[in-house]
Amino acid sequence: MAIDKKAIAEHIRGIITALGDDPEREGLLETPDRVAGMYEEVFEGMNYSNKEIAEMFGKTFDAPCSGDQDNLIVVKDIEVFSYCEHHLALMYNMKVTVAYIPAGKVLGLSKIARISEMAAKRLQLQERLGSDISEIISMATGSEDVAVIIEACHSCMTARGIKNTSAATTTTTFSGRFRSDQSLVSRLAMQL
């Protein structure tokens, strides 16, 4: 699926008009095209399925400690942002932590950040973002043992509605042994 910049620009012109402003005035003249370009960039992940993202960023290496069931890889404080599908509002100050137990292969560390970023570049729910990242990491590594923790602020809560500027939301997605092995979850918690 390709993002239709022309259609976006046309609709943004309509929104500007619906807000009671003139899309032809000097300050707004190029705004529809600027917004269309921005949307193409910030929603790039909508062009790809989880499987395609796993293939794009799935460069793996033989695990140096293959067979070591106690090996835990954790990458934390991956900064991303996304847009809430309910209000098209920014989800910001978003930090993603990804952990997994290798199943014979390890993923390049930068690929974990790239996967997180690309999955976030969609109209999202924070809960789905965690599930998407977990699924992509599992496809890329072959490991069923994946944990994703996300903390974020949502402008649909901080800038509108309840306007609670200090509210933050934390979500967890656990698969494989992270669901059943409490000692593994405790080890992860010690890393955070």
N, C-alpha and C positions, 0 to 999 in steps of 0.2 A: 504494500500500500504506500503510495506516495502522498506527501502532504501537498494539498492544493493551495498554494500561496495566493493565487489570483482570487479564489473564492473567499479565502480568509480576509483579504484586503477589502473586498466588496462588503462583506458582513461587518467589518470594523467601521467602514464608512457609515453603514446603517445604524450601528450602535451609537456612534458620535452624534448622528442626527437625532436618534431617539432620546439621547441625553439632553437635547435642546441646544446643541452647539452646531457650528458650521464647519463641516469637514473641508471646505474650500478656503478657510481663513489661513493666514500665513503660518501660524504655529502648528496647525493640524494637517496641512496639505500633504505632507509625506508620512504622517503617522500610520495610515492603513498599511502602507508597504513596509514600514519599519516593524510594525507588530507582526505582519505575516512572516518577515524574515526571522524575527525573534521566535515565533512559534515553530518555525521549521527547525530551529536549533534546539529549543528546550523540549520539544516533543519528538526528537529524533528516534527515540526508542519505540515509538508507535509503528515504525516501519518494519520492525523485526519481531518475530516470535521468540519465545524463550529458547527454543531449540537453535534458532539462527544466532542468537547472542552467545549461546554456549559454544557453537562452532567458531564464531568470530574470535572469541577470547579464551578458547579452550586449550591453549598451549600448555602441555603438561610435561613433566620430567619424571623419570623413575624415582620413586621415594627412596631416599638414602637409608631409611630405617624400615624398609618394607617388612611387613609382618609384625611390626611392633604395635600392638593394639593400644598401647598407652600413649602413642604419639598424638599430640593435639596441636593443630595449627590455628592460631588466632590472629586476625588482622582487625584492629579496632580503630575507632575515630576516623572512619572514612566519611568525608564530608560530601554530601549530595544535597540536592533540593528537588522538589517535585511539586505538582499541582493537584490539589484535591479535586476529584471528579464531581463532587457535589456542588461546589461553588466556583470552581476554577480558581481557587485561592491558593496562594503560595504556602507550601510546607517548607519551613526553613529551620536554620540551626539544627539540621538533620545530621545525626551521626549514626553510622552503621557499623556494627561489629559482626564479623563472619568468623565462624569456627568450624573446622571439620577434622575428621580422622581420615588420613589417607588410606585408600584402598589400592596400594601399589603405585599410585601416581600422585604427584603434587602439582599444584597449579602455580604458575608464576605469580608472585605476590601482587604485582601491578595489575594483573588480570582480575584479581578479586575486586579491586577498586573500580576497574573499568566495567565489570559486570554490574556492580552496584549502581554506578552512575547511569549506565544505559537503561537498566530496568526502571530507574527513577524518572527517566525522560519520557514519561507517559502520563496520561490522566490516571491518577492512582488513588488507592486507599492505602494508608500506611500498613495495614494488616496484609493486603495483597502484595505490597512491595516486598515484605519479608518472605512471603511464600514464593514469589517470583525469583528472588535472589537465591533462596534455598534450592529451588528446583534447577536453576541454571548451574549453580555450583555442583549439585549432585550429577547433572548430565555431563559437565565438563571433567569432573574428577573420577566419576564412577563410584563415589562414596555415597552411601545412604545416610551417613552420620554427619548431619549438618545442623548448625545452629545459627540463627540470625537474630540479632537484637538491634532495634532501631529506637532512637529517641529523637523527637522533633517537636517543634512549635508549629501550630496551624493558624494562619492568619484568618481563617474562618471563625476562630475563637478569640484571637487576640486583637483583631482590627475591626471586627463587626460582631453582631450578636451579643454575647455576654461580655465581650471586650475584657477578658481576663488575660492581661499581658504576661503574666508569669506562668501560665499553664503550659505544661509540656506533657507529651504522651509517649509512653514506652510500650513497645510491642515485642513479643518474642515468638519465634517460629522454631520449633525443634522437630527434627526427624531422626529416624533410626534410633541409635543408642541414647541420644540426648533425651528421648521421650521416656526411656525405661531405666536409665542408669543414673540415679541421683548423685553418685560420687563423681560422675563425669560433669554433671551440671555444677556441682560444688567446685570442681577444678576450674571450670570456665569462669565462675563467679570470682574466684581468686585472681584471675587474670585481668579482670575489669577494673 
